Amino acid sequence: MATNSNYIVKVTDAKLMDVQKALEQAGIKVRSILEVFKEEASSES
């Protein structure tokens, strides 16, 4: 029996398709990916 789980993943310098490919290469079946919030990265020194 398969279960469905929802996760929030924050990434830096990655495109949506890159995230999906990485998850699938790790053997994780991806049903959908939603971009919820996008912000400019702050330059921290």
N, CA, C and O atoms as a GROMACS GRO file, in nm:
protein
  180
    1MET      N    1   0.084  -0.118   0.000
    1MET     CA    2   0.000   0.000   0.000
    1MET      C    3   0.089   0.125   0.000
    1MET      O    4   0.173   0.142   0.089
    2ALA      N    5   0.071   0.210  -0.099
    2ALA     CA    6   0.148   0.332  -0.109
    2ALA      C    7   0.084   0.442  -0.025
    2ALA      O    8  -0.038   0.450  -0.014
    3THR      N    9   0.166   0.527   0.032
    3THR     CA   10   0.115   0.641   0.107
    3THR      C   11   0.157   0.769   0.038
    3THR      O   12   0.259   0.774  -0.029
    4ASN      N   13   0.078   0.871   0.055
    4ASN     CA   14   0.108   1.002  -0.001
    4ASN      C   15   0.154   1.093   0.111
    4ASN      O   16   0.091   1.099   0.216
    5SER      N   17   0.263   1.164   0.088
    5SER     CA   18   0.314   1.260   0.185
    5SER      C   19   0.339   1.392   0.116
    5SER      O   20   0.371   1.396  -0.002
    6ASN      N   21   0.324   1.500   0.190
    6ASN     CA   22   0.352   1.634   0.138
    6ASN      C   23   0.469   1.691   0.216
    6ASN      O   24   0.475   1.681   0.338
    7TYR      N   25   0.563   1.751   0.144
    7TYR     CA   26   0.681   1.811   0.206
    7TYR      C   27   0.700   1.951   0.152
    7TYR      O   28   0.657   1.982   0.040
    8ILE      N   29   0.764   2.035   0.229
    8ILE     CA   30   0.808   2.166   0.183
    8ILE      C   31   0.960   2.161   0.179
    8ILE      O   32   1.025   2.129   0.278
    9VAL      N   33   1.016   2.193   0.063
    9VAL     CA   34   1.161   2.191   0.045
    9VAL      C   35   1.204   2.330   0.001
    9VAL      O   36   1.151   2.384  -0.096
   10LYS      N   37   1.299   2.388   0.071
   10LYS     CA   38   1.355   2.517   0.032
   10LYS      C   39   1.487   2.491  -0.038
   10LYS      O   40   1.572   2.419   0.014
   11VAL      N   41   1.504   2.549  -0.156
   11VAL     CA   42   1.627   2.528  -0.233
   11VAL      C   43   1.688   2.662  -0.270
   11VAL      O   44   1.620   2.765  -0.274
   12THR      N   45   1.817   2.659  -0.297
   12THR     CA   46   1.890   2.776  -0.344
   12THR      C   47   1.955   2.740  -0.477
   12THR      O   48   2.017   2.634  -0.488
   13ASP      N   49   1.941   2.825  -0.575
   13ASP     CA   50   2.003   2.806  -0.706
   13ASP      C   51   1.963   2.674  -0.772
   13ASP      O   52   2.048   2.604  -0.826
   14ALA      N   53   1.835   2.640  -0.768
   14ALA     CA   54   1.787   2.520  -0.834
   14ALA      C   55   1.656   2.552  -0.905
   14ALA      O   56   1.573   2.628  -0.856
   15LYS      N   57   1.641   2.492  -1.021
   15LYS     CA   58   1.516   2.508  -1.095
   15LYS      C   59   1.423   2.393  -1.060
   15LYS      O   60   1.467   2.288  -1.014
   16LEU      N   61   1.295   2.414  -1.082
   16LEU     CA   62   1.195   2.316  -1.048
   16LEU      C   63   1.226   2.181  -1.111
   16LEU      O   64   1.218   2.078  -1.044
   17MET      N   65   1.262   2.178  -1.238
   17MET     CA   66   1.291   2.052  -1.306
   17MET      C   67   1.416   1.985  -1.248
   17MET      O   68   1.423   1.862  -1.246
   18ASP      N   69   1.513   2.063  -1.202
   18ASP     CA   70   1.632   2.005  -1.139
   18ASP      C   71   1.595   1.933  -1.010
   18ASP      O   72   1.648   1.826  -0.981
   19VAL      N   73   1.504   1.991  -0.933
   19VAL     CA   74   1.459   1.929  -0.808
   19VAL      C   75   1.386   1.800  -0.838
   19VAL      O   76   1.409   1.698  -0.772
   20GLN      N   77   1.297   1.803  -0.937
   20GLN     CA   78   1.221   1.684  -0.973
   20GLN      C   79   1.314   1.572  -1.020
   20GLN      O   80   1.298   1.457  -0.980
   21LYS      N   81   1.410   1.605  -1.105
   21LYS     CA   82   1.504   1.504  -1.156
   21LYS      C   83   1.587   1.444  -1.042
   21LYS      O   84   1.609   1.323  -1.038
   22ALA      N   85   1.631   1.528  -0.948
   22ALA     CA   86   1.712   1.478  -0.836
   22ALA      C   87   1.630   1.383  -0.749
   22ALA      O   88   1.681   1.280  -0.705
   23LEU      N   89   1.506   1.417  -0.724
   23LEU     CA   90   1.421   1.330  -0.643
   23LEU      C   91   1.396   1.197  -0.714
   23LEU      O   92   1.404   1.091  -0.652
   24GLU      N   93   1.367   1.203  -0.842
   24GLU     CA   94   1.342   1.080  -0.917
   24GLU      C   95   1.467   0.993  -0.928
   24GLU      O   96   1.457   0.870  -0.924
   25GLN      N   97   1.585   1.055  -0.941
   25GLN     CA   98   1.709   0.979  -0.945
   25GLN      C   99   1.736   0.911  -0.812
   25GLN      O  100   1.804   0.808  -0.806
   26ALA      N  101   1.682   0.967  -0.704
   26ALA     CA  102   1.697   0.907  -0.571
   26ALA      C  103   1.591   0.799  -0.546
   26ALA      O  104   1.585   0.741  -0.438
   27GLY      N  105   1.508   0.774  -0.647
   27GLY     CA  106   1.407   0.670  -0.634
   27GLY      C  107   1.277   0.717  -0.571
   27GLY      O  108   1.197   0.636  -0.524
   28ILE      N  109   1.256   0.848  -0.569
   28ILE     CA  110   1.136   0.905  -0.509
   28ILE      C  111   1.038   0.940  -0.621
   28ILE      O  112   1.071   1.018  -0.710
   29LYS      N  113   0.919   0.882  -0.614
   29LYS     CA  114   0.817   0.910  -0.715
   29LYS      C  115   0.755   1.045  -0.686
   29LYS      O  116   0.704   1.068  -0.577
   30VAL      N  117   0.758   1.135  -0.785
   30VAL     CA  118   0.708   1.272  -0.769
   30VAL      C  119   0.572   1.283  -0.837
   30VAL      O  120   0.561   1.262  -0.957
   31ARG      N  121   0.469   1.316  -0.760
   31ARG     CA  122   0.336   1.338  -0.818
   31ARG      C  123   0.324   1.480  -0.871
   31ARG      O  124   0.273   1.500  -0.981
   32SER      N  125   0.371   1.577  -0.796
   32SER     CA  126   0.363   1.716  -0.839
   32SER      C  127   0.459   1.800  -0.756
   32SER      O  128   0.495   1.764  -0.644
   33ILE      N  129   0.499   1.912  -0.814
   33ILE     CA  130   0.582   2.009  -0.743
   33ILE      C  131   0.516   2.145  -0.763
   33ILE      O  132   0.486   2.183  -0.876
   34LEU      N  133   0.495   2.217  -0.656
   34LEU     CA  134   0.434   2.349  -0.662
   34LEU      C  135   0.532   2.453  -0.609
   34LEU      O  136   0.593   2.434  -0.504
   35GLU      N  137   0.547   2.562  -0.682
   35GLU     CA  138   0.627   2.673  -0.631
   35GLU      C  139   0.535   2.759  -0.546
   35GLU      O  140   0.443   2.822  -0.598
   36VAL      N  141   0.561   2.762  -0.416
   36VAL     CA  142   0.473   2.832  -0.324
   36VAL      C  143   0.518   2.976  -0.304
   36VAL      O  144   0.436   3.068  -0.298
   37PHE      N  145   0.648   2.996  -0.292
   37PHE     CA  146   0.700   3.128  -0.260
   37PHE      C  147   0.839   3.141  -0.321
   37PHE      O  148   0.919   3.049  -0.312
   38LYS      N  149   0.866   3.255  -0.381
   38LYS     CA  150   0.999   3.280  -0.439
   38LYS      C  151   1.049   3.413  -0.386
   38LYS      O  152   0.979   3.514  -0.389
   39GLU      N  153   1.173   3.411  -0.336
   39GLU     CA  154   1.232   3.534  -0.285
   39GLU      C  155   1.375   3.546  -0.337
   39GLU      O  156   1.440   3.446  -0.368
   40GLU      N  157   1.422   3.666  -0.348
   40GLU     CA  158   1.559   3.691  -0.387
   40GLU      C  159   1.650   3.654  -0.271
   40GLU      O  160   1.621   3.688  -0.156
   41ALA      N  161   1.758   3.586  -0.301
   41ALA     CA  162   1.855   3.548  -0.197
   41ALA      C  163   1.926   3.673  -0.148
   41ALA      O  164   1.972   3.755  -0.228
   42SER      N  165   1.934   3.688  -0.018
   42SER     CA  166   2.004   3.803   0.038
   42SER      C  167   2.153   3.774   0.041
   42SER      O  168   2.194   3.660   0.062
   43SER      N  169   2.232   3.875   0.022
   43SER     CA  170   2.378   3.856   0.024
   43SER      C  171   2.427   3.878   0.167
   43SER      O  172   2.443   3.992   0.212
   44GLU      N  173   2.449   3.768   0.235
   44GLU     CA  174   2.497   3.773   0.373
   44GLU      C  175   2.648   3.764   0.375
   44GLU      O  176   2.706   3.678   0.309
   45SER      N  177   2.711   3.852   0.450
   45SER     CA  178   2.857   3.853   0.458
   45SER      C  179   2.906   3.790   0.584
   45SER      O  180   3.027   3.782   0.607
   0.00000   0.00000   0.00000
